[in-house]
Amino acid sequence: MFVLVAALLLLGILLGAVAHVPLPLSLAAAAVIGCWLLIFAVRERASRRLR
């Protein structure tokens, strides 16, 4: 229960911060995070195929 409350609190803080940042900066940050997740997924998939 505490983990859920902490996660919701952190999400609220992050969304509140994004609301005050200019849109191009938010989109750039989203693109960087998306690329990072894509690279992570590709590396994980490649490592599982080698096993």
C-alpha positions as a printed NumPy array, in Angstrom:
array([[  0.   ,   0.   ,   0.   ],
       [  2.829,   2.383,   0.857],
       [  4.518,   1.611,  -2.46 ],
       [  1.339,   2.53 ,  -4.327],
       [  1.007,   5.803,  -2.441],
       [  4.667,   6.64 ,  -3.079],
       [  4.321,   5.824,  -6.782],
       [  1.232,   8.019,  -7.127],
       [  2.935,  10.849,  -5.254],
       [  5.998,  10.64 ,  -7.489],
       [  3.827,  10.528, -10.602],
       [  1.953,  13.615,  -9.438],
       [  5.186,  15.498,  -8.83 ],
       [  6.558,  14.555, -12.247],
       [  3.354,  15.483, -14.066],
       [  3.21 ,  18.755, -12.184],
       [  6.766,  19.551, -13.224],
       [  6.032,  18.753, -16.875],
       [  3.051,  21.105, -16.828],
       [  5.395,  24.055, -16.141],
       [  8.018,  23.143, -18.75 ],
       [  7.673,  24.444, -22.327],
       [  6.157,  21.953, -24.785],
       [  9.248,  21.546, -27.026],
       [ 11.37 ,  20.669, -23.998],
       [  8.784,  18.141, -22.816],
       [  8.645,  16.547, -26.271],
       [ 12.45 ,  16.393, -26.462],
       [ 12.631,  14.719, -23.054],
       [  9.911,  12.259, -24.09 ],
       [ 11.85 ,  11.43 , -27.269],
       [ 15.063,  10.816, -25.303],
       [ 13.263,   8.563, -22.829],
       [ 11.536,   6.697, -25.664],
       [ 14.848,   6.09 , -27.452],
       [ 16.422,   4.906, -24.221],
       [ 13.574,   2.432, -23.654],
       [ 13.776,   1.218, -27.25 ],
       [ 17.535,   0.61 , -26.967],
       [ 17.007,  -1.187, -23.666],
       [ 14.316,  -3.433, -25.183],
       [ 16.486,  -4.298, -28.194],
       [ 19.467,  -5.134, -25.971],
       [ 17.322,  -7.298, -23.687],
       [ 15.818,  -9.156, -26.637],
       [ 19.264,  -9.724, -28.165],
       [ 20.68 , -11.034, -24.883],
       [ 17.797, -13.487, -24.49 ],
       [ 18.301, -14.829, -28.007],
       [ 21.966, -15.577, -27.311],
       [ 21.158, -17.793, -24.321]])
